[in-house]
Amino acid sequence: MTLKEQLQSDMKTHMKAGDRTALMTVRNVLGEIETREKSGKTPVDLDDAQVIALLQKEAAKRRDTAGIYLEAGETERAAAEIAEAGIIEAYLPAPLTAADVEAIVDETVAELTADGTELTMRQMGAVMKPVTAKVAGRFDGKAVSEIVRSRLA
């Protein structure tokens, strides 16, 4: 089952359960997915990686909005935004720790140097591509880049 199908299934579940907050949040996310799919010259179907990126963006929006509401003293609205962010984040894969990412980077560097090639900063892209594919939205890209730099330096 794709992530989009899971969201559609959960929307029906929330509807039957009468959970208005979860229902509205999932509906909004599905609307964003549909908008993104139809926004180009030709319609496309988003894959799970693209849906995950969209979900991360939506959760970050909710958290930012909650911060603005808190600064304005609107605690009820901030709590609602945080609740929505929590619902969205439940669909995201578990985040990786820095130690996990370091292990992935070390493993990738070991694989690339197995044939005797010495890696330098010029080959950073060759290391980043497979690492980014494995990490795929579960860790900050800038931090991954810094870890790769430290291994190649």
SEFI-882939 format. One record per residue (C-alpha): residue in three letters; residue number from 1; chain; x, y, z. Coordinates in Angstrom, 2 decimals, always signed. Layout:
N
@lumfi ALA&ropa NUM&kero A&c1 X&c2 Y&c3 Z
...
REM end
This chain:
153
@lumfi MET&ropa 1&kero A&c1 +0.00&c2 +0.00&c3 +0.00
@lumfi THR&ropa 2&kero A&c1 +1.44&c2 +3.38&c3 -0.97
@lumfi LEU&ropa 3&kero A&c1 +1.53&c2 +6.26&c3 +1.46
@lumfi LYS&ropa 4&kero A&c1 -1.13&c2 +8.08&c3 -0.54
@lumfi GLU&ropa 5&kero A&c1 -3.43&c2 +5.03&c3 -0.37
@lumfi GLN&ropa 6&kero A&c1 -2.76&c2 +4.82&c3 +3.37
@lumfi LEU&ropa 7&kero A&c1 -3.81&c2 +8.46&c3 +3.79
@lumfi GLN&ropa 8&kero A&c1 -7.01&c2 +7.84&c3 +1.80
@lumfi SER&ropa 9&kero A&c1 -7.82&c2 +4.77&c3 +3.88
@lumfi ASP&ropa 10&kero A&c1 -7.13&c2 +6.62&c3 +7.12
@lumfi MET&ropa 11&kero A&c1 -9.37&c2 +9.50&c3 +5.99
@lumfi LYS&ropa 12&kero A&c1 -12.29&c2 +7.06&c3 +5.84
@lumfi THR&ropa 13&kero A&c1 -11.34&c2 +5.66&c3 +9.24
@lumfi HIS&ropa 14&kero A&c1 -11.21&c2 +9.13&c3 +10.81
@lumfi MET&ropa 15&kero A&c1 -14.55&c2 +9.96&c3 +9.19
@lumfi LYS&ropa 16&kero A&c1 -16.20&c2 +6.90&c3 +10.72
@lumfi ALA&ropa 17&kero A&c1 -14.58&c2 +7.53&c3 +14.10
@lumfi GLY&ropa 18&kero A&c1 -15.68&c2 +11.18&c3 +14.11
@lumfi ASP&ropa 19&kero A&c1 -12.13&c2 +12.47&c3 +14.68
@lumfi ARG&ropa 20&kero A&c1 -12.54&c2 +15.92&c3 +13.13
@lumfi THR&ropa 21&kero A&c1 -8.97&c2 +17.13&c3 +13.66
@lumfi ALA&ropa 22&kero A&c1 -7.38&c2 +14.06&c3 +12.08
@lumfi LEU&ropa 23&kero A&c1 -9.96&c2 +14.03&c3 +9.29
@lumfi MET&ropa 24&kero A&c1 -9.38&c2 +17.67&c3 +8.35
@lumfi THR&ropa 25&kero A&c1 -5.60&c2 +17.28&c3 +8.55
@lumfi VAL&ropa 26&kero A&c1 -5.55&c2 +14.20&c3 +6.30
@lumfi ARG&ropa 27&kero A&c1 -7.97&c2 +15.86&c3 +3.88
@lumfi ASN&ropa 28&kero A&c1 -5.73&c2 +18.93&c3 +3.68
@lumfi VAL&ropa 29&kero A&c1 -2.66&c2 +16.80&c3 +3.04
@lumfi LEU&ropa 30&kero A&c1 -4.45&c2 +14.81&c3 +0.34
@lumfi GLY&ropa 31&kero A&c1 -5.52&c2 +18.10&c3 -1.22
@lumfi GLU&ropa 32&kero A&c1 -1.89&c2 +19.26&c3 -1.28
@lumfi ILE&ropa 33&kero A&c1 -0.85&c2 +15.97&c3 -2.89
@lumfi GLU&ropa 34&kero A&c1 -3.56&c2 +16.31&c3 -5.53
@lumfi THR&ropa 35&kero A&c1 -2.59&c2 +19.92&c3 -6.22
@lumfi ARG&ropa 36&kero A&c1 +1.06&c2 +18.94&c3 -6.64
@lumfi GLU&ropa 37&kero A&c1 +0.13&c2 +16.08&c3 -8.95
@lumfi LYS&ropa 38&kero A&c1 -1.96&c2 +18.32&c3 -11.21
@lumfi SER&ropa 39&kero A&c1 +0.21&c2 +21.45&c3 -11.09
@lumfi GLY&ropa 40&kero A&c1 +2.55&c2 +20.66&c3 -14.00
@lumfi LYS&ropa 41&kero A&c1 +1.89&c2 +20.60&c3 -17.71
@lumfi THR&ropa 42&kero A&c1 +1.12&c2 +16.90&c3 -17.49
@lumfi PRO&ropa 43&kero A&c1 -0.46&c2 +15.20&c3 -14.46
@lumfi VAL&ropa 44&kero A&c1 +1.84&c2 +12.90&c3 -12.49
@lumfi ASP&ropa 45&kero A&c1 +1.46&c2 +10.43&c3 -9.64
@lumfi LEU&ropa 46&kero A&c1 +3.72&c2 +11.22&c3 -6.71
@lumfi ASP&ropa 47&kero A&c1 +5.76&c2 +8.31&c3 -5.40
@lumfi ASP&ropa 48&kero A&c1 +6.25&c2 +7.65&c3 -1.69
@lumfi ALA&ropa 49&kero A&c1 +9.50&c2 +9.65&c3 -1.51
@lumfi GLN&ropa 50&kero A&c1 +7.78&c2 +12.70&c3 -2.97
@lumfi VAL&ropa 51&kero A&c1 +4.80&c2 +12.28&c3 -0.65
@lumfi ILE&ropa 52&kero A&c1 +7.17&c2 +12.01&c3 +2.33
@lumfi ALA&ropa 53&kero A&c1 +8.89&c2 +15.24&c3 +1.28
@lumfi LEU&ropa 54&kero A&c1 +5.50&c2 +16.94&c3 +1.01
@lumfi LEU&ropa 55&kero A&c1 +4.46&c2 +15.61&c3 +4.44
@lumfi GLN&ropa 56&kero A&c1 +7.67&c2 +16.92&c3 +5.98
@lumfi LYS&ropa 57&kero A&c1 +7.02&c2 +20.32&c3 +4.46
@lumfi GLU&ropa 58&kero A&c1 +3.43&c2 +20.35&c3 +5.72
@lumfi ALA&ropa 59&kero A&c1 +4.47&c2 +19.32&c3 +9.25
@lumfi ALA&ropa 60&kero A&c1 +7.16&c2 +22.02&c3 +9.28
@lumfi LYS&ropa 61&kero A&c1 +4.55&c2 +24.59&c3 +8.19
@lumfi ARG&ropa 62&kero A&c1 +2.29&c2 +23.59&c3 +11.07
@lumfi ARG&ropa 63&kero A&c1 +5.15&c2 +23.83&c3 +13.58
@lumfi ASP&ropa 64&kero A&c1 +6.19&c2 +27.26&c3 +12.27
@lumfi THR&ropa 65&kero A&c1 +2.61&c2 +28.50&c3 +12.46
@lumfi ALA&ropa 66&kero A&c1 +2.31&c2 +27.16&c3 +16.01
@lumfi GLY&ropa 67&kero A&c1 +5.39&c2 +29.17&c3 +16.97
@lumfi ILE&ropa 68&kero A&c1 +3.83&c2 +32.33&c3 +15.54
@lumfi TYR&ropa 69&kero A&c1 +0.61&c2 +31.68&c3 +17.43
@lumfi LEU&ropa 70&kero A&c1 +2.52&c2 +31.12&c3 +20.68
@lumfi GLU&ropa 71&kero A&c1 +4.36&c2 +34.43&c3 +20.24
@lumfi ALA&ropa 72&kero A&c1 +1.00&c2 +36.13&c3 +19.73
@lumfi GLY&ropa 73&kero A&c1 -0.42&c2 +34.49&c3 +22.86
@lumfi GLU&ropa 74&kero A&c1 -2.88&c2 +32.29&c3 +20.97
@lumfi THR&ropa 75&kero A&c1 -2.22&c2 +29.05&c3 +22.85
@lumfi GLU&ropa 76&kero A&c1 -5.38&c2 +27.26&c3 +21.64
@lumfi ARG&ropa 77&kero A&c1 -4.53&c2 +27.86&c3 +17.98
@lumfi ALA&ropa 78&kero A&c1 -0.91&c2 +26.84&c3 +18.62
@lumfi ALA&ropa 79&kero A&c1 -2.07&c2 +23.60&c3 +20.24
@lumfi ALA&ropa 80&kero A&c1 -4.29&c2 +22.86&c3 +17.25
@lumfi GLU&ropa 81&kero A&c1 -1.38&c2 +23.40&c3 +14.84
@lumfi ILE&ropa 82&kero A&c1 +0.89&c2 +21.17&c3 +16.94
@lumfi ALA&ropa 83&kero A&c1 -1.80&c2 +18.48&c3 +17.00
@lumfi GLU&ropa 84&kero A&c1 -2.03&c2 +18.62&c3 +13.19
@lumfi ALA&ropa 85&kero A&c1 +1.76&c2 +18.42&c3 +12.89
@lumfi GLY&ropa 86&kero A&c1 +1.72&c2 +15.35&c3 +15.12
@lumfi ILE&ropa 87&kero A&c1 -0.89&c2 +13.67&c3 +12.93
@lumfi ILE&ropa 88&kero A&c1 +1.17&c2 +14.38&c3 +9.81
@lumfi GLU&ropa 89&kero A&c1 +4.42&c2 +13.24&c3 +11.41
@lumfi ALA&ropa 90&kero A&c1 +2.82&c2 +9.88&c3 +12.26
@lumfi TYR&ropa 91&kero A&c1 +2.99&c2 +9.09&c3 +8.52
@lumfi LEU&ropa 92&kero A&c1 +6.70&c2 +9.91&c3 +8.26
@lumfi PRO&ropa 93&kero A&c1 +9.40&c2 +7.25&c3 +8.60
@lumfi ALA&ropa 94&kero A&c1 +11.27&c2 +7.19&c3 +11.89
@lumfi PRO&ropa 95&kero A&c1 +14.09&c2 +9.75&c3 +11.90
@lumfi LEU&ropa 96&kero A&c1 +17.67&c2 +8.53&c3 +11.97
@lumfi THR&ropa 97&kero A&c1 +20.16&c2 +9.43&c3 +14.68
@lumfi ALA&ropa 98&kero A&c1 +23.50&c2 +11.05&c3 +13.90
@lumfi ALA&ropa 99&kero A&c1 +25.21&c2 +7.74&c3 +14.75
@lumfi ASP&ropa 100&kero A&c1 +23.00&c2 +5.91&c3 +12.23
@lumfi VAL&ropa 101&kero A&c1 +23.88&c2 +8.41&c3 +9.50
@lumfi GLU&ropa 102&kero A&c1 +27.58&c2 +8.22&c3 +10.34
@lumfi ALA&ropa 103&kero A&c1 +27.41&c2 +4.43&c3 +10.02
@lumfi ILE&ropa 104&kero A&c1 +25.70&c2 +4.76&c3 +6.61
@lumfi VAL&ropa 105&kero A&c1 +28.35&c2 +7.24&c3 +5.46
@lumfi ASP&ropa 106&kero A&c1 +31.19&c2 +5.02&c3 +6.70
@lumfi GLU&ropa 107&kero A&c1 +29.65&c2 +1.99&c3 +4.98
@lumfi THR&ropa 108&kero A&c1 +29.28&c2 +3.90&c3 +1.70
@lumfi VAL&ropa 109&kero A&c1 +32.85&c2 +5.22&c3 +1.86
@lumfi ALA&ropa 110&kero A&c1 +34.10&c2 +1.69&c3 +2.55
@lumfi GLU&ropa 111&kero A&c1 +32.18&c2 +0.35&c3 -0.47
@lumfi LEU&ropa 112&kero A&c1 +33.56&c2 +3.06&c3 -2.74
@lumfi THR&ropa 113&kero A&c1 +37.17&c2 +2.60&c3 -1.55
@lumfi ALA&ropa 114&kero A&c1 +37.00&c2 -1.20&c3 -1.74
@lumfi ASP&ropa 115&kero A&c1 +38.53&c2 -1.15&c3 -5.22
@lumfi GLY&ropa 116&kero A&c1 +41.54&c2 +0.84&c3 -4.00
@lumfi THR&ropa 117&kero A&c1 +40.32&c2 +4.29&c3 -5.11
@lumfi GLU&ropa 118&kero A&c1 +41.27&c2 +7.10&c3 -2.75
@lumfi LEU&ropa 119&kero A&c1 +38.29&c2 +9.41&c3 -2.13
@lumfi THR&ropa 120&kero A&c1 +38.86&c2 +13.16&c3 -2.03
@lumfi MET&ropa 121&kero A&c1 +36.55&c2 +16.14&c3 -1.72
@lumfi ARG&ropa 122&kero A&c1 +36.13&c2 +16.04&c3 -5.52
@lumfi GLN&ropa 123&kero A&c1 +34.28&c2 +12.72&c3 -5.17
@lumfi MET&ropa 124&kero A&c1 +31.86&c2 +14.09&c3 -2.57
@lumfi GLY&ropa 125&kero A&c1 +28.98&c2 +13.76&c3 -5.03
@lumfi ALA&ropa 126&kero A&c1 +29.79&c2 +10.09&c3 -5.55
@lumfi VAL&ropa 127&kero A&c1 +29.42&c2 +9.56&c3 -1.80
@lumfi MET&ropa 128&kero A&c1 +26.42&c2 +11.85&c3 -1.30
@lumfi LYS&ropa 129&kero A&c1 +24.23&c2 +10.22&c3 -3.96
@lumfi PRO&ropa 130&kero A&c1 +23.97&c2 +6.74&c3 -2.35
@lumfi VAL&ropa 131&kero A&c1 +23.92&c2 +8.18&c3 +1.18
@lumfi THR&ropa 132&kero A&c1 +21.08&c2 +10.55&c3 +0.31
@lumfi ALA&ropa 133&kero A&c1 +19.13&c2 +7.65&c3 -1.21
@lumfi LYS&ropa 134&kero A&c1 +19.49&c2 +5.64&c3 +2.02
@lumfi VAL&ropa 135&kero A&c1 +18.72&c2 +8.54&c3 +4.34
@lumfi ALA&ropa 136&kero A&c1 +15.81&c2 +9.84&c3 +2.19
@lumfi GLY&ropa 137&kero A&c1 +14.24&c2 +12.53&c3 +4.33
@lumfi ARG&ropa 138&kero A&c1 +14.92&c2 +10.92&c3 +7.67
@lumfi PHE&ropa 139&kero A&c1 +17.84&c2 +13.23&c3 +8.53
@lumfi ASP&ropa 140&kero A&c1 +18.82&c2 +16.81&c3 +7.69
@lumfi GLY&ropa 141&kero A&c1 +20.59&c2 +16.98&c3 +4.32
@lumfi LYS&ropa 142&kero A&c1 +22.97&c2 +19.71&c3 +5.44
@lumfi ALA&ropa 143&kero A&c1 +24.09&c2 +17.64&c3 +8.42
@lumfi VAL&ropa 144&kero A&c1 +24.61&c2 +14.63&c3 +6.12
@lumfi SER&ropa 145&kero A&c1 +26.79&c2 +16.80&c3 +3.90
@lumfi GLU&ropa 146&kero A&c1 +28.89&c2 +17.89&c3 +6.89
@lumfi ILE&ropa 147&kero A&c1 +29.38&c2 +14.27&c3 +7.99
@lumfi VAL&ropa 148&kero A&c1 +30.49&c2 +13.29&c3 +4.46
@lumfi ARG&ropa 149&kero A&c1 +32.89&c2 +16.25&c3 +4.36
@lumfi SER&ropa 150&kero A&c1 +34.43&c2 +15.21&c3 +7.67
@lumfi ARG&ropa 151&kero A&c1 +34.97&c2 +11.65&c3 +6.36
@lumfi LEU&ropa 152&kero A&c1 +36.57&c2 +12.85&c3 +3.11
@lumfi ALA&ropa 153&kero A&c1 +38.79&c2 +15.52&c3 +4.66
REM end
